[in-house]
Amino acid sequence: MATRLGRGHCGAHLTLLFTVEDESDEPEFQGSIGSGICLEHGVEAVARGEDGGASLTVSFLDGDYDPSMYEDVLEFLSSDIPEAAELIWELNIRMSLPASQGFGMSASGAIAAAMAFQRAMGIPNEECVRRSFLIAHFVERKRSSGLGDTTALAAGGVERRISAGSPFSGELLRNGPGVAEGWSEGNSVLLCWRKDTGAHTSNYIDDNAWKIKISDAGRSAMDVLGSGNWDKNRWGDLIGAAKAFSRESGLVEDVSRGNLISIVEQEISNCGLEGRASALLCMLGESVVVLQNELNDNGEELVVLAERLRSLGMETKFSKVGRLG
C-alpha cells in the first residue's frame, strides 16, 4: 500500500487596518483592502495519505481545536483533484500561535493544509501554492473567518492590499483579482494577548453597522497608505494609520481591547520606550503587537517589556516579519 507524505507551512498575518468588501456573490471577488504584517510563526501541516478508503483524521499537536476547517479544505481540494477524496488521510497540525486572537491562523492553517495534501500527491509546486491560496480564500469566505488574510500572505512581509479578492482565481489559477504588495526587513515584533479570550471575526464582518464603521475607517487609512511606493520608508505611515484606524473604527472602544492596549502602552512608558515603540491592535482579536518605531532599533529592548507583561498575566511571543511570498 503506497503511502503519500506532504508538508506545508504558512506564517501568520496581523491585520492592522482593513475594509469589508463582500458585495459580490462570487467569493473570489470578496475580501478587503488594507494593510498588515505577515510573520514567520504560523501553522505547520503534515499530511499522510494511503489507499483503501476515504477519510480524514486531524490531530493537533499543541492544543484542542475544531477540525472542521480542515475538512472544508479537503472538500474544496477534492472538487479540483478528485483523487484527494479517495484516500485515507491523517493530518497533523502544529500551531505556533493561538487561534481567534487576530493572528490570521485560520488562513495560515488552511494554506498549510492545502499545501500538505497536494505535496503528498505530487502536485507541482507553483500549481500547489496557487491552489492552496485560492482554497484557503474560499474556506475563509465560507466560514466568515477572514477577508484579506490569504491575499496578504501571498504578498508576504509588511503588506498593503490595494484590490480586494483572492490572490489567484479560476481553473487556470491566474493572478487576481486580489492584489497586494509587500516588503520585509525581517525585524522583530512582540505579540501579547490574554489567555482564553478572543472574538470570532464573523461577529464584526457579518454585522452591517460594524461593516460600515470599519470600512469607512479603512478607506480613510488607505487614502494615506494606498498611493506611492510601498517600502520601508512607509513604516511610520503604517503605524500612524493603524492607530487612527483603531480609533475611527470604534474597535478600540471595546472594553477588553481598550483595557489591553492601555496596559501595554503604560508598560511601554514604564520601560522608558515611549516614542520608540508603538502598541497596535491586531484585528479582529484581543491582542496587541508592539513595534519599534525605527526599523534599525535593536529588538533586545523589548525583552524587558515582554517580561513585565508576562508578570501581569499576559501571554507574549516574539516573532519576525516574514519573507515576501
Contacts in CASP RR format, 6 or more apart in sequence:
PFRMAT RR
TARGET T0000
AUTHOR 0000-0000-0000
METHOD contacts of the structure
MODEL  1
MATRLGRGHCGAHLTLLFTVEDESDEPEFQGSIGSGICLEHGVEAVARGE
DGGASLTVSFLDGDYDPSMYEDVLEFLSSDIPEAAELIWELNIRMSLPAS
QGFGMSASGAIAAAMAFQRAMGIPNEECVRRSFLIAHFVERKRSSGLGDT
TALAAGGVERRISAGSPFSGELLRNGPGVAEGWSEGNSVLLCWRKDTGAH
TSNYIDDNAWKIKISDAGRSAMDVLGSGNWDKNRWGDLIGAAKAFSRESG
LVEDVSRGNLISIVEQEISNCGLEGRASALLCMLGESVVVLQNELNDNGE
ELVVLAERLRSLGMETKFSKVGRLG
1 50 0 8 1.000
1 51 0 8 1.000
1 52 0 8 1.000
2 50 0 8 1.000
2 51 0 8 1.000
3 48 0 8 1.000
3 49 0 8 1.000
3 50 0 8 1.000
4 47 0 8 1.000
4 48 0 8 1.000
4 49 0 8 1.000
4 50 0 8 1.000
4 87 0 8 1.000
4 120 0 8 1.000
4 121 0 8 1.000
4 122 0 8 1.000
5 46 0 8 1.000
5 47 0 8 1.000
5 48 0 8 1.000
5 49 0 8 1.000
5 120 0 8 1.000
6 46 0 8 1.000
6 47 0 8 1.000
6 48 0 8 1.000
6 116 0 8 1.000
6 117 0 8 1.000
6 119 0 8 1.000
6 120 0 8 1.000
7 44 0 8 1.000
7 45 0 8 1.000
7 46 0 8 1.000
7 47 0 8 1.000
7 115 0 8 1.000
7 116 0 8 1.000
7 119 0 8 1.000
8 44 0 8 1.000
8 45 0 8 1.000
8 46 0 8 1.000
8 112 0 8 1.000
8 113 0 8 1.000
8 115 0 8 1.000
8 116 0 8 1.000
8 119 0 8 1.000
9 42 0 8 1.000
9 43 0 8 1.000
9 44 0 8 1.000
9 45 0 8 1.000
9 112 0 8 1.000
9 115 0 8 1.000
10 42 0 8 1.000
10 43 0 8 1.000
10 107 0 8 1.000
10 108 0 8 1.000
10 109 0 8 1.000
10 111 0 8 1.000
10 112 0 8 1.000
10 115 0 8 1.000
10 153 0 8 1.000
11 38 0 8 1.000
11 39 0 8 1.000
11 40 0 8 1.000
11 41 0 8 1.000
11 42 0 8 1.000
11 43 0 8 1.000
11 108 0 8 1.000
11 153 0 8 1.000
11 322 0 8 1.000
12 38 0 8 1.000
12 39 0 8 1.000
12 41 0 8 1.000
12 42 0 8 1.000
12 43 0 8 1.000
12 96 0 8 1.000
12 97 0 8 1.000
12 103 0 8 1.000
12 104 0 8 1.000
12 105 0 8 1.000
12 108 0 8 1.000
12 319 0 8 1.000
13 36 0 8 1.000
13 37 0 8 1.000
13 38 0 8 1.000
13 39 0 8 1.000
13 103 0 8 1.000
13 104 0 8 1.000
13 107 0 8 1.000
13 108 0 8 1.000
13 149 0 8 1.000
13 152 0 8 1.000
13 153 0 8 1.000
14 36 0 8 1.000
14 37 0 8 1.000
14 38 0 8 1.000
14 39 0 8 1.000
14 102 0 8 1.000
14 103 0 8 1.000
14 104 0 8 1.000
14 189 0 8 1.000
14 191 0 8 1.000
14 282 0 8 1.000
14 283 0 8 1.000
14 289 0 8 1.000
15 34 0 8 1.000
15 36 0 8 1.000
15 102 0 8 1.000
15 104 0 8 1.000
15 148 0 8 1.000
15 149 0 8 1.000
15 152 0 8 1.000
15 282 0 8 1.000
15 283 0 8 1.000
15 284 0 8 1.000
16 34 0 8 1.000
16 35 0 8 1.000
16 36 0 8 1.000
16 37 0 8 1.000
16 238 0 8 1.000
16 241 0 8 1.000
16 242 0 8 1.000
16 245 0 8 1.000
16 280 0 8 1.000
16 281 0 8 1.000
16 282 0 8 1.000
16 283 0 8 1.000
16 289 0 8 1.000
17 34 0 8 1.000
17 35 0 8 1.000
17 36 0 8 1.000
17 217 0 8 1.000
17 218 0 8 1.000
17 221 0 8 1.000
17 222 0 8 1.000
17 225 0 8 1.000
17 241 0 8 1.000
17 242 0 8 1.000
17 245 0 8 1.000
17 246 0 8 1.000
17 283 0 8 1.000
18 32 0 8 1.000
18 33 0 8 1.000
18 34 0 8 1.000
18 35 0 8 1.000
18 147 0 8 1.000
18 148 0 8 1.000
18 161 0 8 1.000
18 214 0 8 1.000
18 218 0 8 1.000
18 283 0 8 1.000
19 32 0 8 1.000
19 33 0 8 1.000
19 34 0 8 1.000
19 164 0 8 1.000
19 214 0 8 1.000
19 215 0 8 1.000
19 218 0 8 1.000
19 219 0 8 1.000
19 222 0 8 1.000
20 31 0 8 1.000
20 32 0 8 1.000
20 147 0 8 1.000
20 205 0 8 1.000
20 211 0 8 1.000
20 214 0 8 1.000
20 215 0 8 1.000
21 30 0 8 1.000
21 31 0 8 1.000
21 32 0 8 1.000
21 33 0 8 1.000
21 147 0 8 1.000
21 164 0 8 1.000
21 165 0 8 1.000
21 215 0 8 1.000
22 30 0 8 1.000
22 31 0 8 1.000
22 141 0 8 1.000
22 147 0 8 1.000
22 205 0 8 1.000
22 211 0 8 1.000
23 30 0 8 1.000
24 30 0 8 1.000
27 137 0 8 1.000
27 138 0 8 1.000
27 141 0 8 1.000
27 142 0 8 1.000
27 166 0 8 1.000
28 134 0 8 1.000
28 137 0 8 1.000
28 138 0 8 1.000
28 165 0 8 1.000
28 166 0 8 1.000
28 169 0 8 1.000
28 170 0 8 1.000
28 177 0 8 1.000
29 164 0 8 1.000
29 165 0 8 1.000
29 166 0 8 1.000
29 177 0 8 1.000
30 141 0 8 1.000
30 147 0 8 1.000
30 164 0 8 1.000
30 165 0 8 1.000
31 141 0 8 1.000
31 147 0 8 1.000
31 148 0 8 1.000
31 151 0 8 1.000
31 164 0 8 1.000
31 165 0 8 1.000
31 166 0 8 1.000
31 178 0 8 1.000
32 147 0 8 1.000
32 148 0 8 1.000
32 161 0 8 1.000
32 164 0 8 1.000
33 161 0 8 1.000
33 162 0 8 1.000
33 163 0 8 1.000
33 164 0 8 1.000
33 218 0 8 1.000
33 219 0 8 1.000
33 222 0 8 1.000
34 160 0 8 1.000
34 161 0 8 1.000
34 218 0 8 1.000
34 221 0 8 1.000
34 222 0 8 1.000
34 225 0 8 1.000
35 158 0 8 1.000
35 159 0 8 1.000
35 160 0 8 1.000
35 161 0 8 1.000
35 221 0 8 1.000
35 222 0 8 1.000
35 225 0 8 1.000
35 238 0 8 1.000
35 241 0 8 1.000
35 242 0 8 1.000
36 152 0 8 1.000
36 158 0 8 1.000
36 159 0 8 1.000
36 160 0 8 1.000
36 238 0 8 1.000
36 242 0 8 1.000
37 157 0 8 1.000
37 158 0 8 1.000
37 159 0 8 1.000
37 189 0 8 1.000
37 289 0 8 1.000
37 321 0 8 1.000
38 152 0 8 1.000
38 153 0 8 1.000
38 155 0 8 1.000
38 156 0 8 1.000
38 157 0 8 1.000
38 158 0 8 1.000
38 159 0 8 1.000
38 184 0 8 1.000
38 321 0 8 1.000
38 322 0 8 1.000
39 97 0 8 1.000
39 103 0 8 1.000
39 189 0 8 1.000
39 319 0 8 1.000
39 320 0 8 1.000
39 321 0 8 1.000
39 322 0 8 1.000
40 319 0 8 1.000
40 320 0 8 1.000
40 321 0 8 1.000
40 322 0 8 1.000
40 323 0 8 1.000
41 96 0 8 1.000
41 97 0 8 1.000
41 317 0 8 1.000
41 319 0 8 1.000
42 95 0 8 1.000
42 96 0 8 1.000
42 97 0 8 1.000
42 103 0 8 1.000
42 105 0 8 1.000
42 108 0 8 1.000
42 109 0 8 1.000
42 112 0 8 1.000
43 93 0 8 1.000
43 94 0 8 1.000
43 95 0 8 1.000
43 96 0 8 1.000
43 105 0 8 1.000
43 108 0 8 1.000
43 109 0 8 1.000
43 111 0 8 1.000
43 112 0 8 1.000
43 113 0 8 1.000
44 93 0 8 1.000
44 94 0 8 1.000
44 96 0 8 1.000
44 112 0 8 1.000
45 91 0 8 1.000
45 92 0 8 1.000
45 93 0 8 1.000
45 94 0 8 1.000
45 109 0 8 1.000
45 112 0 8 1.000
45 113 0 8 1.000
45 115 0 8 1.000
45 116 0 8 1.000
46 91 0 8 1.000
46 92 0 8 1.000
46 116 0 8 1.000
47 89 0 8 1.000
47 90 0 8 1.000
47 91 0 8 1.000
47 92 0 8 1.000
47 113 0 8 1.000
47 116 0 8 1.000
47 117 0 8 1.000
47 119 0 8 1.000
47 120 0 8 1.000
48 89 0 8 1.000
48 90 0 8 1.000
48 91 0 8 1.000
48 92 0 8 1.000
48 120 0 8 1.000
49 87 0 8 1.000
49 88 0 8 1.000
49 89 0 8 1.000
49 90 0 8 1.000
49 120 0 8 1.000
50 87 0 8 1.000
50 88 0 8 1.000
51 86 0 8 1.000
51 87 0 8 1.000
51 88 0 8 1.000
52 87 0 8 1.000
52 88 0 8 1.000
53 86 0 8 1.000
53 87 0 8 1.000
53 88 0 8 1.000
54 85 0 8 1.000
54 86 0 8 1.000
54 87 0 8 1.000
54 88 0 8 1.000
55 88 0 8 1.000
55 89 0 8 1.000
56 67 0 8 1.000
56 70 0 8 1.000
56 71 0 8 1.000
56 74 0 8 1.000
56 89 0 8 1.000
56 91 0 8 1.000
57 89 0 8 1.000
57 90 0 8 1.000
57 91 0 8 1.000
58 67 0 8 1.000
58 70 0 8 1.000
58 71 0 8 1.000
58 91 0 8 1.000
58 93 0 8 1.000
59 90 0 8 1.000
59 91 0 8 1.000
59 92 0 8 1.000
59 93 0 8 1.000
60 67 0 8 1.000
60 93 0 8 1.000
60 94 0 8 1.000
60 95 0 8 1.000
61 92 0 8 1.000
61 93 0 8 1.000
61 94 0 8 1.000
62 94 0 8 1.000
62 95 0 8 1.000
62 96 0 8 1.000
63 95 0 8 1.000
65 93 0 8 1.000
65 95 0 8 1.000
65 99 0 8 1.000
69 106 0 8 1.000
69 109 0 8 1.000
69 110 0 8 1.000
69 139 0 8 1.000
69 143 0 8 1.000
69 145 0 8 1.000
70 91 0 8 1.000
70 93 0 8 1.000
70 109 0 8 1.000
70 110 0 8 1.000
70 113 0 8 1.000
72 110 0 8 1.000
72 139 0 8 1.000
72 142 0 8 1.000
72 143 0 8 1.000
73 110 0 8 1.000
73 113 0 8 1.000
73 114 0 8 1.000
73 117 0 8 1.000
73 135 0 8 1.000
73 136 0 8 1.000
73 139 0 8 1.000
74 84 0 8 1.000
74 85 0 8 1.000
74 89 0 8 1.000
74 113 0 8 1.000
74 117 0 8 1.000
75 85 0 8 1.000
76 114 0 8 1.000
76 135 0 8 1.000
76 138 0 8 1.000
76 139 0 8 1.000
77 84 0 8 1.000
77 114 0 8 1.000
77 117 0 8 1.000
77 118 0 8 1.000
77 131 0 8 1.000
77 135 0 8 1.000
78 84 0 8 1.000
78 85 0 8 1.000
80 131 0 8 1.000
80 135 0 8 1.000
81 118 0 8 1.000
81 121 0 8 1.000
81 123 0 8 1.000
83 121 0 8 1.000
84 117 0 8 1.000
84 121 0 8 1.000
89 117 0 8 1.000
91 113 0 8 1.000
91 116 0 8 1.000
91 117 0 8 1.000
93 109 0 8 1.000
93 112 0 8 1.000
93 113 0 8 1.000
95 105 0 8 1.000
95 109 0 8 1.000
96 317 0 8 1.000
97 103 0 8 1.000
97 105 0 8 1.000
97 191 0 8 1.000
97 317 0 8 1.000
97 319 0 8 1.000
98 105 0 8 1.000
98 193 0 8 1.000
98 315 0 8 1.000
99 105 0 8 1.000
99 106 0 8 1.000
100 198 0 8 1.000
100 199 0 8 1.000
100 200 0 8 1.000
100 285 0 8 1.000
101 193 0 8 1.000
101 197 0 8 1.000
101 198 0 8 1.000
101 282 0 8 1.000
101 285 0 8 1.000
101 286 0 8 1.000
101 287 0 8 1.000
102 198 0 8 1.000
102 201 0 8 1.000
102 282 0 8 1.000
102 283 0 8 1.000
102 284 0 8 1.000
102 285 0 8 1.000
102 287 0 8 1.000
103 191 0 8 1.000
103 282 0 8 1.000
103 287 0 8 1.000
104 146 0 8 1.000
104 149 0 8 1.000
106 139 0 8 1.000
106 140 0 8 1.000
106 143 0 8 1.000
106 145 0 8 1.000
106 146 0 8 1.000
106 149 0 8 1.000
107 136 0 8 1.000
107 140 0 8 1.000
107 145 0 8 1.000
107 146 0 8 1.000
107 148 0 8 1.000
107 149 0 8 1.000
107 150 0 8 1.000
107 153 0 8 1.000
108 149 0 8 1.000
108 153 0 8 1.000
109 136 0 8 1.000
110 132 0 8 1.000
110 135 0 8 1.000
110 136 0 8 1.000
110 139 0 8 1.000
110 140 0 8 1.000
110 150 0 8 1.000
111 132 0 8 1.000
111 133 0 8 1.000
111 136 0 8 1.000
111 150 0 8 1.000
111 153 0 8 1.000
114 128 0 8 1.000
114 131 0 8 1.000
114 132 0 8 1.000
114 135 0 8 1.000
114 136 0 8 1.000
115 128 0 8 1.000
115 129 0 8 1.000
115 132 0 8 1.000
118 127 0 8 1.000
118 128 0 8 1.000
118 131 0 8 1.000
118 132 0 8 1.000
119 128 0 8 1.000
122 128 0 8 1.000
123 131 0 8 1.000
127 173 0 8 1.000
130 168 0 8 1.000
130 173 0 8 1.000
131 168 0 8 1.000
131 173 0 8 1.000
133 150 0 8 1.000
133 151 0 8 1.000
133 153 0 8 1.000
133 154 0 8 1.000
133 166 0 8 1.000
133 167 0 8 1.000
133 168 0 8 1.000
134 166 0 8 1.000
134 167 0 8 1.000
134 168 0 8 1.000
134 169 0 8 1.000
134 170 0 8 1.000
134 173 0 8 1.000
136 149 0 8 1.000
136 150 0 8 1.000
137 148 0 8 1.000
137 150 0 8 1.000
137 151 0 8 1.000
137 165 0 8 1.000
137 166 0 8 1.000
137 167 0 8 1.000
138 166 0 8 1.000
139 145 0 8 1.000
140 146 0 8 1.000
140 147 0 8 1.000
140 148 0 8 1.000
140 149 0 8 1.000
140 150 0 8 1.000
141 147 0 8 1.000
143 202 0 8 1.000
144 200 0 8 1.000
144 201 0 8 1.000
144 202 0 8 1.000
144 205 0 8 1.000
144 206 0 8 1.000
145 200 0 8 1.000
145 201 0 8 1.000
145 202 0 8 1.000
146 201 0 8 1.000
146 205 0 8 1.000
147 164 0 8 1.000
147 201 0 8 1.000
147 205 0 8 1.000
148 161 0 8 1.000
148 164 0 8 1.000
148 165 0 8 1.000
150 166 0 8 1.000
150 167 0 8 1.000
151 161 0 8 1.000
151 164 0 8 1.000
151 165 0 8 1.000
151 166 0 8 1.000
151 167 0 8 1.000
151 178 0 8 1.000
151 179 0 8 1.000
151 180 0 8 1.000
152 159 0 8 1.000
152 161 0 8 1.000
152 180 0 8 1.000
153 325 0 8 1.000
154 167 0 8 1.000
154 168 0 8 1.000
154 180 0 8 1.000
154 325 0 8 1.000
155 161 0 8 1.000
155 167 0 8 1.000
155 180 0 8 1.000
155 181 0 8 1.000
155 182 0 8 1.000
155 324 0 8 1.000
155 325 0 8 1.000
156 180 0 8 1.000
156 182 0 8 1.000
156 184 0 8 1.000
156 322 0 8 1.000
156 323 0 8 1.000
156 324 0 8 1.000
156 325 0 8 1.000
157 182 0 8 1.000
157 183 0 8 1.000
157 184 0 8 1.000
157 186 0 8 1.000
157 321 0 8 1.000
157 322 0 8 1.000
157 323 0 8 1.000
157 324 0 8 1.000
157 325 0 8 1.000
158 182 0 8 1.000
158 183 0 8 1.000
158 184 0 8 1.000
158 232 0 8 1.000
158 235 0 8 1.000
158 238 0 8 1.000
158 321 0 8 1.000
159 180 0 8 1.000
159 181 0 8 1.000
159 182 0 8 1.000
160 180 0 8 1.000
160 181 0 8 1.000
160 182 0 8 1.000
160 222 0 8 1.000
160 225 0 8 1.000
160 226 0 8 1.000
160 230 0 8 1.000
161 178 0 8 1.000
161 179 0 8 1.000
161 180 0 8 1.000
162 179 0 8 1.000
162 180 0 8 1.000
162 181 0 8 1.000
162 222 0 8 1.000
162 226 0 8 1.000
163 176 0 8 1.000
163 177 0 8 1.000
163 178 0 8 1.000
163 179 0 8 1.000
163 180 0 8 1.000
164 177 0 8 1.000
164 178 0 8 1.000
165 176 0 8 1.000
165 177 0 8 1.000
165 178 0 8 1.000
166 176 0 8 1.000
166 177 0 8 1.000
166 178 0 8 1.000
167 175 0 8 1.000
167 176 0 8 1.000
167 178 0 8 1.000
167 179 0 8 1.000
167 180 0 8 1.000
168 174 0 8 1.000
168 175 0 8 1.000
168 176 0 8 1.000
169 176 0 8 1.000
169 177 0 8 1.000
181 230 0 8 1.000
182 230 0 8 1.000
182 324 0 8 1.000
183 230 0 8 1.000
183 231 0 8 1.000
183 232 0 8 1.000
183 324 0 8 1.000
184 321 0 8 1.000
184 322 0 8 1.000
184 323 0 8 1.000
184 324 0 8 1.000
185 232 0 8 1.000
185 295 0 8 1.000
185 321 0 8 1.000
186 320 0 8 1.000
186 321 0 8 1.000
186 322 0 8 1.000
186 323 0 8 1.000
187 292 0 8 1.000
187 295 0 8 1.000
187 299 0 8 1.000
187 320 0 8 1.000
187 321 0 8 1.000
188 292 0 8 1.000
188 299 0 8 1.000
188 302 0 8 1.000
188 318 0 8 1.000
188 319 0 8 1.000
188 320 0 8 1.000
189 289 0 8 1.000
189 290 0 8 1.000
189 291 0 8 1.000
189 318 0 8 1.000
189 319 0 8 1.000
189 320 0 8 1.000
189 321 0 8 1.000
190 289 0 8 1.000
190 290 0 8 1.000
190 302 0 8 1.000
190 305 0 8 1.000
190 306 0 8 1.000
190 316 0 8 1.000
190 317 0 8 1.000
190 318 0 8 1.000
191 282 0 8 1.000
191 287 0 8 1.000
191 288 0 8 1.000
191 289 0 8 1.000
191 290 0 8 1.000
191 316 0 8 1.000
191 317 0 8 1.000
191 318 0 8 1.000
191 319 0 8 1.000
192 264 0 8 1.000
192 287 0 8 1.000
192 288 0 8 1.000
192 289 0 8 1.000
192 290 0 8 1.000
192 306 0 8 1.000
192 309 0 8 1.000
192 314 0 8 1.000
192 315 0 8 1.000
192 316 0 8 1.000
193 260 0 8 1.000
193 285 0 8 1.000
193 286 0 8 1.000
193 287 0 8 1.000
193 288 0 8 1.000
193 314 0 8 1.000
193 315 0 8 1.000
194 256 0 8 1.000
194 260 0 8 1.000
194 286 0 8 1.000
194 313 0 8 1.000
194 314 0 8 1.000
194 315 0 8 1.000
195 313 0 8 1.000
195 315 0 8 1.000
197 256 0 8 1.000
197 286 0 8 1.000
198 285 0 8 1.000
198 286 0 8 1.000
198 287 0 8 1.000
199 284 0 8 1.000
199 285 0 8 1.000
199 286 0 8 1.000
201 284 0 8 1.000
201 285 0 8 1.000
203 284 0 8 1.000
204 210 0 8 1.000
204 211 0 8 1.000
204 214 0 8 1.000
204 251 0 8 1.000
204 284 0 8 1.000
205 211 0 8 1.000
205 214 0 8 1.000
205 284 0 8 1.000
213 248 0 8 1.000
213 249 0 8 1.000
213 250 0 8 1.000
214 249 0 8 1.000
214 251 0 8 1.000
216 248 0 8 1.000
216 249 0 8 1.000
217 244 0 8 1.000
217 245 0 8 1.000
217 248 0 8 1.000
217 249 0 8 1.000
217 250 0 8 1.000
218 245 0 8 1.000
218 248 0 8 1.000
218 249 0 8 1.000
220 244 0 8 1.000
220 245 0 8 1.000
220 248 0 8 1.000
221 241 0 8 1.000
221 242 0 8 1.000
221 244 0 8 1.000
221 245 0 8 1.000
221 248 0 8 1.000
224 237 0 8 1.000
224 241 0 8 1.000
225 234 0 8 1.000
225 237 0 8 1.000
225 238 0 8 1.000
225 241 0 8 1.000
232 295 0 8 1.000
235 293 0 8 1.000
235 295 0 8 1.000
236 293 0 8 1.000
239 278 0 8 1.000
239 280 0 8 1.000
239 291 0 8 1.000
239 293 0 8 1.000
240 278 0 8 1.000
242 280 0 8 1.000
242 281 0 8 1.000
243 278 0 8 1.000
243 280 0 8 1.000
246 252 0 8 1.000
246 261 0 8 1.000
246 280 0 8 1.000
246 281 0 8 1.000
251 257 0 8 1.000
251 281 0 8 1.000
251 283 0 8 1.000
251 284 0 8 1.000
252 258 0 8 1.000
252 261 0 8 1.000
252 281 0 8 1.000
256 286 0 8 1.000
257 281 0 8 1.000
257 285 0 8 1.000
257 286 0 8 1.000
260 286 0 8 1.000
260 287 0 8 1.000
260 288 0 8 1.000
261 279 0 8 1.000
261 281 0 8 1.000
261 288 0 8 1.000
263 309 0 8 1.000
263 312 0 8 1.000
263 314 0 8 1.000
264 279 0 8 1.000
264 288 0 8 1.000
264 290 0 8 1.000
264 309 0 8 1.000
265 279 0 8 1.000
267 305 0 8 1.000
267 308 0 8 1.000
267 309 0 8 1.000
267 312 0 8 1.000
268 274 0 8 1.000
268 277 0 8 1.000
268 278 0 8 1.000
268 279 0 8 1.000
268 290 0 8 1.000
268 305 0 8 1.000
270 308 0 8 1.000
271 301 0 8 1.000
271 304 0 8 1.000
271 305 0 8 1.000
271 308 0 8 1.000
273 301 0 8 1.000
273 302 0 8 1.000
273 305 0 8 1.000
275 293 0 8 1.000
276 292 0 8 1.000
276 293 0 8 1.000
276 294 0 8 1.000
276 297 0 8 1.000
276 301 0 8 1.000
277 290 0 8 1.000
277 291 0 8 1.000
277 292 0 8 1.000
277 293 0 8 1.000
277 301 0 8 1.000
277 302 0 8 1.000
277 305 0 8 1.000
278 290 0 8 1.000
278 291 0 8 1.000
278 293 0 8 1.000
279 288 0 8 1.000
279 289 0 8 1.000
279 290 0 8 1.000
280 288 0 8 1.000
280 289 0 8 1.000
280 290 0 8 1.000
280 291 0 8 1.000
281 287 0 8 1.000
281 288 0 8 1.000
282 288 0 8 1.000
282 289 0 8 1.000
290 302 0 8 1.000
290 305 0 8 1.000
292 299 0 8 1.000
292 301 0 8 1.000
292 302 0 8 1.000
302 318 0 8 1.000
306 316 0 8 1.000
306 318 0 8 1.000
309 316 0 8 1.000
310 316 0 8 1.000
END
